[in-house]
Amino acid sequence: MRPAPPEVRLAHEEEAGPAAALHARRITEGFLPTLGPAFLARLYRRVVRDPGSFLVVAIDGDRVVGMCACTEDLGALYRAFIRHDGLIAGLRSAPRILRSLPRVLETLRYPGAEGAHDLPPAEVLAVAVDGARAGGGIGRLLVDAALVEFDRRGTARVKVVAGGDNAAALGLYRATGFVDAARIEVHEGTESVVLVRSAP
């Protein structure tokens, strides 16, 4: 029997940790998973606290089975994270950050990367669904809920970046109204597709 659909809503701060653990388990591209769940939990707590950002979660009982992190301005979110959380996050994750330093710097430079200048600052940062619930439409529910929240905030254009070879992610975003807008290299040698959704 197919499980009942989860509750999809904006996250509370205590759900940042489970969302981060889900990200670490389910998202393998990019460098953020290499920094570990503790770093991601701090980042997602900042997303929940930041007035220009939000975290959508799918809840089944008392478990987070899906997450979608979003911001109205990626550069502003990074600056807020560095200002409020950077020292502690950096000290606790220093060995991992040092091992990934070139990718860290590439990510921090990404909002101003070549080919990204005409793109909106608002972004869907990450979507992850628990493996036991994958393929059940939860990703679509999360992205749809995120777009409703962007619309509520008056954010007309939103981008998302996915690996050029990530067919599942590209399919999800195209199915929810995003269209291909650019191809960039966030990380050297790895092509990513930037998709943009404009409010109707």
C-alpha positions, 0 to 999 in steps of 0.5 A, a space after each residue: 500500500 502506498 504511504 500517505 503523503 507527508 505534511 509539507 510546511 515551513 521548517 521549525 529551527 529544530 528540524 534544521 538538523 534532520 534536514 541537514 542529515 538528509 542532505 548529507 545522506 542523499 545529495 552527493 554532488 557539490 562540496 557541502 556534503 563533504 563538510 558533514 552534517 554538523 556544518 550543514 545543520 548550522 547552515 540550515 539553522 541560518 536558513 531558518 533564521 534568516 528573514 530572506 531565506 526559508 526551509 520547507 520540510 516534508 514530515 511523516 509522523 515525527 520524521 523529516 522525509 524531505 527538505 527544500 532549502 531556499 533563499 531570496 538572495 544567495 550572496 546575502 545568505 552567505 554573508 549572513 552565515 559568515 558573519 553569524 556562524 562562520 567562526 564556529 562553523 569554520 573552527 569545527 569543520 576546519 580540516 574538511 574545509 581545508 581539504 575542500 578549499 578550492 571548492 569552497 572558494 568556487 562556491 563563494 564566488 558562484 553568485 558572480 560567476 561568468 554566465 550568472 550575471 543576468 540570473 535572479 538572486 533568489 534560488 532553490 539551494 537543495 532538495 532531498 528526499 529520504 531514500 525509502 520515500 524516493 519516487 513518491 512525488 515528495 520532491 515535487 511537493 517540496 518544490 511546489 511548496 517552495 514556489 508558493 512561498 516565493 510567490 507569497 514573498 513577491 519573488 517573481 523569478 527563482 533559479 536552481 542549479 543542477 549538475 548537467 548529468 543529474 537527469 532526475 533533478 533536471 526532470 523535477 525542476 523542468 516539471 515544476 516550471 523551471 526552464 534552462 537558462 544558462 550553463 556554468 561551471 560552479 566547480 571547475 571542470 563540472 558543467 551545471 545547468 541553471 534553470 529559472 522559473 518566472 511567476 505566471 
